[in-house]
Amino acid sequence: MPFKHSAWYVGALSSELPVGAMISRLMLTETVLLTRLSNDQVAAMGGVCPHRFAPLVKGKLLGDRVQCGYHGLEFAASTGLCVRNPRGRGIIDERLRVKSYQMHELHGFVWVWLGSSEPAEPSAIPDFSSLQRFPPHMTVEGYLHSNSNYQVVTDNLLDASHGDFVHPGLLTSYGAFCQPPKMLIGGDTVAAQYIIENGPAQPFFALYLPRPNEPADQEHVFKWYPPAMVWIESRLTQAGLEASPLTSQNLHVLTPATENSTHYWFRGVRNFADLGPDGAKRVSEGLMKAFSEEDKPMLEAVSQAMGDRDFWEMRPAILEGDNVSVMARRKLQKMIANELGKQPTPGAPEDGLN
């Protein structure tokens, strides 16, 4: 399936890009070079030199210019225009330029607009500002590259039931997430909501309840934003915690690199487990281990099994509880079709159910 280009995609965590840094990222099959300039602003430009196609990340950042490491051509990082040709008479013709991308830094992420050259509104980025209201030691973040299709990863994030089988340790729900969630639809978004009354908490949360071995009232929401963002919010209350429930908010953002490879970033905050800077690092490492050693192998195996076949062409069996991920796929499919001026691919259930 083609990608939705007219959208904001994450290119990096802000923390990945200190002043003077350059990162090359394949985004929707385009090579994008991200740089942090001397004025602390981030620029996004094409990452391949138009002369002999050398990756510009192999060059140098000279102030606000990127110098190709092959033949020394220099490009303004903010515009992509060639500003110096050291060869011969230094002639700069119209072909000596790379693409310049609109970008915006928000919520701890660097966002890149991969659509048309028309001005893109930063207001189109959903409001995830709560991620910046907590101190660094109560914040976790990370990056993972997965050799799987980004919609397969989205399915996984929206399907909480997999935790009982893929993450039987800290994230098992003891069967609660195997029950069909309530589906919440609002505009372009769709969410799965689980309300658990007086039920066992996942071990990750139970560790920090006043009485870890006793049940708690819970609400868990898994919300999809197009094209590939999932917001996961949890709230747990036990006697004595009515005024201050345990809460966590986590944003998972996906950027397709190619049809079968995905950049995966996460950033989350919590109001419990104040373990200090060293403890925050351990929590991040633990989450990364779960993603890399449990989710990643399964999702890459799924993508390998699918090969180049379309999801709906394979006629997947739809189970109770799949309605949210199916609806997200349908919404994205229609958005892509509208962008291309085409009809959606046939075969998907219109209402998200079989």
Residue pairs with C-beta under 8 A, 6 or more apart in sequence:
1 151
1 310
1 311
1 333
1 336
1 345
2 336
2 340
3 28
3 227
3 256
3 336
4 226
4 227
4 332
4 335
4 336
4 339
5 28
5 114
5 115
5 116
5 339
6 115
6 116
6 339
7 113
7 114
7 115
7 124
7 226
7 227
8 104
8 111
8 112
8 113
8 120
8 122
8 124
8 125
9 27
9 28
9 111
9 112
9 113
9 114
9 227
9 228
9 255
10 109
10 110
10 111
10 112
10 253
10 255
10 263
10 265
11 23
11 25
11 27
11 32
11 34
11 44
11 103
11 110
11 111
11 112
11 255
12 23
12 25
12 34
12 109
12 110
12 143
12 265
13 108
13 109
13 110
13 141
13 143
13 265
13 267
14 105
14 108
14 109
14 110
15 108
15 141
16 23
16 110
16 143
17 23
17 34
17 35
17 36
17 42
17 110
18 36
19 36
19 37
19 38
19 40
20 36
20 38
20 61
21 35
21 36
21 61
22 33
22 34
22 35
22 56
22 57
22 61
22 66
23 33
23 34
23 35
23 57
24 31
24 32
24 33
24 34
24 47
24 55
24 56
24 57
25 31
25 32
25 34
25 47
25 255
25 257
25 263
26 32
26 257
26 258
26 261
27 112
27 114
27 255
27 256
27 257
27 263
28 114
28 255
28 256
28 257
29 257
29 258
30 46
30 99
30 114
31 46
31 47
31 48
31 55
32 44
32 45
32 46
32 47
32 101
32 112
33 44
33 45
33 46
33 47
33 56
33 57
33 66
34 42
34 43
34 44
34 103
34 110
34 112
35 42
35 43
35 44
35 45
35 61
35 66
35 77
36 42
37 43
37 63
37 64
37 77
37 78
38 63
38 64
39 64
41 78
42 103
42 105
42 110
43 64
43 77
43 78
43 100
43 103
44 100
44 101
44 102
44 103
44 110
44 112
45 56
45 66
45 75
45 77
45 79
45 80
45 98
45 99
45 100
45 101
46 56
46 80
46 98
46 99
46 100
47 55
47 56
47 57
47 98
48 54
48 55
48 56
48 98
49 55
49 56
49 59
49 68
49 70
49 71
49 73
49 98
50 95
50 96
50 97
50 98
51 68
51 70
51 71
51 73
51 96
52 70
52 71
54 68
54 69
54 70
54 71
56 66
56 68
56 69
56 75
56 98
58 68
58 69
58 70
59 66
59 67
59 68
59 69
59 70
60 66
60 67
60 69
61 67
61 77
62 74
64 76
64 77
64 78
65 74
65 75
65 76
65 77
65 83
65 84
66 74
66 75
66 77
67 73
67 74
68 74
68 75
71 86
71 87
72 84
72 86
72 87
73 82
73 84
73 85
73 86
73 96
74 82
74 83
74 84
75 81
75 82
75 83
75 97
75 98
76 83
78 100
79 100
80 97
80 98
80 99
80 100
81 97
82 92
82 96
82 97
83 92
84 90
84 92
85 91
85 92
85 96
101 112
101 113
101 114
102 112
102 113
102 119
102 120
103 110
103 111
103 112
103 113
104 110
104 111
104 113
104 122
104 125
105 111
106 122
106 125
106 128
107 125
107 128
107 129
107 131
107 132
107 251
107 267
108 131
108 132
108 141
108 267
109 253
109 265
109 267
111 122
111 125
113 120
126 225
126 229
126 231
128 231
128 251
130 249
130 269
131 139
131 249
131 251
131 267
131 268
131 269
133 269
134 269
134 270
134 271
136 277
136 280
137 274
137 275
137 276
137 277
137 279
137 280
138 269
138 270
138 271
138 274
138 280
139 267
139 268
139 269
139 280
140 266
140 267
140 268
140 269
140 280
140 283
140 284
140 287
141 265
141 266
141 267
141 268
141 284
142 265
142 266
142 284
142 287
142 288
142 291
143 263
143 264
143 265
144 264
144 265
144 288
144 291
144 292
144 296
145 257
145 261
145 262
145 263
145 264
146 153
146 261
146 262
146 264
146 296
146 299
146 300
147 260
147 261
147 300
147 303
148 260
148 261
148 262
148 296
148 299
148 300
148 302
148 303
149 256
149 259
149 260
149 262
149 303
149 306
150 228
150 254
150 255
150 256
150 262
151 228
151 311
151 329
151 332
152 299
152 302
152 303
152 306
153 228
153 254
153 262
153 264
153 299
154 224
154 228
154 230
154 254
154 325
154 328
154 329
155 325
155 329
156 162
156 295
156 298
156 299
157 222
157 230
157 232
157 252
158 192
158 222
158 224
158 230
158 324
158 325
158 328
159 321
159 322
159 325
160 173
160 177
160 181
160 192
160 194
160 220
160 222
161 173
161 177
161 178
161 321
163 171
163 172
163 173
163 177
163 202
164 172
164 173
164 174
164 175
164 177
164 178
166 294
166 295
166 298
167 290
167 294
167 295
169 203
170 202
170 203
170 204
170 286
170 290
171 202
171 203
171 204
171 290
172 202
172 203
173 202
174 199
174 200
176 194
176 196
176 199
176 200
177 194
177 220
178 321
179 194
179 321
180 320
180 321
180 323
181 192
181 193
181 194
181 222
181 321
181 324
182 192
182 193
182 194
182 195
183 190
183 191
183 192
183 193
183 323
183 324
183 327
183 352
184 190
184 191
184 192
184 193
184 221
184 223
185 191
185 327
188 225
188 226
188 331
188 335
189 223
189 224
189 225
189 226
190 223
190 224
190 324
190 327
190 328
190 331
191 221
191 222
191 223
191 224
191 324
192 221
192 222
192 223
192 324
193 219
193 220
193 221
194 218
194 219
194 220
194 221
195 218
195 219
196 216
196 217
196 218
196 219
196 220
197 217
198 215
198 216
198 217
199 215
199 216
199 217
199 218
200 206
200 215
200 216
201 209
201 212
201 215
201 216
201 218
201 236
205 216
205 234
205 236
205 246
205 248
206 212
206 213
206 216
207 273
208 246
208 272
208 273
209 216
209 236
209 238
209 241
209 246
210 238
210 239
210 240
210 241
211 238
214 238
215 238
216 236
216 237
216 238
217 236
217 237
217 238
218 234
218 235
218 236
218 237
219 234
219 235
220 232
220 233
220 234
220 235
221 231
221 232
221 233
221 234
222 230
222 231
222 232
222 324
223 230
223 231
223 232
223 233
224 230
224 324
224 328
225 231
226 331
226 332
226 335
227 332
227 335
228 253
228 254
228 255
228 256
229 251
229 252
229 253
229 254
230 251
230 252
231 249
231 250
231 251
231 252
232 248
232 249
232 250
232 251
232 252
233 247
233 248
233 249
233 250
234 246
234 247
234 248
235 245
235 246
235 247
236 245
236 246
236 247
237 245
237 246
244 271
246 270
246 271
246 272
247 270
247 271
247 272
248 268
248 269
248 270
248 271
248 272
249 268
249 269
249 270
250 266
250 267
250 268
250 269
251 266
251 267
251 268
252 264
252 265
252 266
253 264
253 265
253 266
254 262
254 263
254 264
254 265
255 262
255 263
255 265
256 262
256 263
257 263
259 308
260 303
264 291
266 287
266 291
268 287
273 279
273 283
275 282
275 283
306 314
310 345
310 347
311 329
312 345
312 346
312 347
312 348
313 347
315 347
317 354
318 326
318 349
318 353
318 354
323 352
323 353
324 352
326 348
326 349
326 352
326 353
327 352
329 348
330 344
330 348
330 349
330 350
330 352
333 344
333 345
333 348
334 344
337 343
337 344
337 345
